[in-house]
Amino acid sequence: MEEARTATDGEKPRRRTVIADLLESTPNALGHWLLASPLILFLLWVWLDLFAHYSPLPRLVDWVIGVAIFVLLFLLPLGVLAHRLVTSLPRLFHHAGWDLEPLEPISEREMYLVRYRYGDKYRAANSWRRAWVRAAQGWVYLEIMVIFAGAILMIPIFFSVSDFGFGR
């Protein structure tokens, strides 16, 4: 590890490694649910359509049962699983879902030059409220992954379609 010195006014700041603890962040879940709502509403619509197609019950009963099953079997578990995946790899996902607590002082001049080495991870206590916050964060991460995958898949689709004369 490099020497833990801060740069003075005359020196050029150097890149150094600082040990930092990760504390699980506690955002407002409403904003995350709003960000993830397009993906969730699309999946809910597809799920309810398939559920109502194969069910002999009246449509209103199908919707109530279908929404309950969707929330309990898909929404909460997949969101928490995505949150756990992203927060278990803080270096790959640039410590998303974590608040960074450096264990050494960092000056403003070197703030963007510091490389963090992660020490301990401190997760918040488990509760139903925390599970819903984690699920909301996880669905935002899933939506971002879907957007990136769609953008990458659009490249070969564009070239395939343009070969057949579309877009000219």
Contacts in CASP RR format, 6 or more apart in sequence:
PFRMAT RR
TARGET T0000
AUTHOR 0000-0000-0000
METHOD contacts of the structure
MODEL  1
MEEARTATDGEKPRRRTVIADLLESTPNALGHWLLASPLILFLLWVWLDL
FAHYSPLPRLVDWVIGVAIFVLLFLLPLGVLAHRLVTSLPRLFHHAGWDL
EPLEPISEREMYLVRYRYGDKYRAANSWRRAWVRAAQGWVYLEIMVIFAG
AILMIPIFFSVSDFGFGR
1 16 0 8 1.000
1 17 0 8 1.000
1 117 0 8 1.000
2 14 0 8 1.000
2 15 0 8 1.000
2 16 0 8 1.000
2 17 0 8 1.000
3 16 0 8 1.000
4 16 0 8 1.000
4 18 0 8 1.000
4 104 0 8 1.000
5 14 0 8 1.000
5 16 0 8 1.000
6 105 0 8 1.000
6 106 0 8 1.000
6 107 0 8 1.000
6 110 0 8 1.000
7 13 0 8 1.000
7 14 0 8 1.000
7 107 0 8 1.000
7 109 0 8 1.000
7 110 0 8 1.000
13 107 0 8 1.000
13 109 0 8 1.000
13 110 0 8 1.000
13 113 0 8 1.000
14 110 0 8 1.000
14 113 0 8 1.000
15 113 0 8 1.000
15 114 0 8 1.000
15 115 0 8 1.000
16 110 0 8 1.000
16 113 0 8 1.000
16 114 0 8 1.000
16 115 0 8 1.000
17 114 0 8 1.000
17 115 0 8 1.000
17 116 0 8 1.000
17 117 0 8 1.000
18 102 0 8 1.000
18 103 0 8 1.000
18 104 0 8 1.000
18 106 0 8 1.000
18 114 0 8 1.000
18 115 0 8 1.000
18 116 0 8 1.000
18 117 0 8 1.000
19 102 0 8 1.000
19 103 0 8 1.000
19 104 0 8 1.000
19 116 0 8 1.000
19 117 0 8 1.000
19 118 0 8 1.000
19 119 0 8 1.000
20 100 0 8 1.000
20 101 0 8 1.000
20 102 0 8 1.000
20 103 0 8 1.000
20 116 0 8 1.000
20 117 0 8 1.000
20 118 0 8 1.000
20 119 0 8 1.000
21 100 0 8 1.000
21 101 0 8 1.000
21 103 0 8 1.000
21 118 0 8 1.000
21 119 0 8 1.000
21 120 0 8 1.000
21 121 0 8 1.000
21 122 0 8 1.000
22 90 0 8 1.000
22 95 0 8 1.000
22 98 0 8 1.000
22 99 0 8 1.000
22 100 0 8 1.000
22 101 0 8 1.000
22 118 0 8 1.000
22 119 0 8 1.000
22 120 0 8 1.000
22 121 0 8 1.000
22 122 0 8 1.000
23 98 0 8 1.000
23 99 0 8 1.000
23 100 0 8 1.000
23 101 0 8 1.000
23 122 0 8 1.000
24 87 0 8 1.000
24 97 0 8 1.000
24 98 0 8 1.000
24 99 0 8 1.000
24 121 0 8 1.000
24 122 0 8 1.000
24 123 0 8 1.000
24 124 0 8 1.000
25 97 0 8 1.000
25 98 0 8 1.000
25 99 0 8 1.000
26 124 0 8 1.000
26 133 0 8 1.000
27 133 0 8 1.000
27 137 0 8 1.000
29 132 0 8 1.000
29 133 0 8 1.000
29 136 0 8 1.000
29 137 0 8 1.000
31 136 0 8 1.000
32 133 0 8 1.000
32 136 0 8 1.000
32 137 0 8 1.000
32 138 0 8 1.000
32 139 0 8 1.000
32 140 0 8 1.000
33 40 0 8 1.000
33 136 0 8 1.000
33 139 0 8 1.000
35 140 0 8 1.000
35 143 0 8 1.000
36 136 0 8 1.000
36 138 0 8 1.000
36 139 0 8 1.000
36 140 0 8 1.000
36 142 0 8 1.000
36 143 0 8 1.000
38 143 0 8 1.000
39 139 0 8 1.000
39 142 0 8 1.000
39 143 0 8 1.000
39 146 0 8 1.000
40 75 0 8 1.000
40 139 0 8 1.000
43 70 0 8 1.000
43 74 0 8 1.000
44 67 0 8 1.000
44 70 0 8 1.000
47 66 0 8 1.000
47 70 0 8 1.000
47 74 0 8 1.000
48 62 0 8 1.000
48 63 0 8 1.000
48 66 0 8 1.000
48 67 0 8 1.000
48 70 0 8 1.000
51 62 0 8 1.000
51 65 0 8 1.000
51 66 0 8 1.000
51 69 0 8 1.000
52 59 0 8 1.000
52 62 0 8 1.000
52 63 0 8 1.000
55 62 0 8 1.000
55 65 0 8 1.000
57 65 0 8 1.000
75 135 0 8 1.000
75 139 0 8 1.000
76 131 0 8 1.000
76 132 0 8 1.000
76 135 0 8 1.000
78 135 0 8 1.000
78 138 0 8 1.000
78 139 0 8 1.000
78 142 0 8 1.000
79 134 0 8 1.000
79 135 0 8 1.000
79 136 0 8 1.000
79 137 0 8 1.000
79 138 0 8 1.000
79 139 0 8 1.000
79 142 0 8 1.000
80 131 0 8 1.000
80 134 0 8 1.000
80 135 0 8 1.000
80 138 0 8 1.000
82 138 0 8 1.000
82 139 0 8 1.000
82 141 0 8 1.000
82 142 0 8 1.000
83 97 0 8 1.000
83 134 0 8 1.000
83 135 0 8 1.000
83 137 0 8 1.000
83 138 0 8 1.000
83 141 0 8 1.000
84 134 0 8 1.000
85 141 0 8 1.000
86 93 0 8 1.000
86 96 0 8 1.000
86 97 0 8 1.000
86 137 0 8 1.000
86 138 0 8 1.000
86 141 0 8 1.000
87 93 0 8 1.000
87 96 0 8 1.000
87 97 0 8 1.000
87 98 0 8 1.000
90 96 0 8 1.000
90 98 0 8 1.000
90 118 0 8 1.000
90 121 0 8 1.000
91 118 0 8 1.000
93 141 0 8 1.000
95 116 0 8 1.000
95 118 0 8 1.000
96 141 0 8 1.000
97 137 0 8 1.000
98 121 0 8 1.000
100 116 0 8 1.000
102 114 0 8 1.000
102 116 0 8 1.000
106 114 0 8 1.000
124 130 0 8 1.000
161 167 0 8 1.000
162 168 0 8 1.000
END
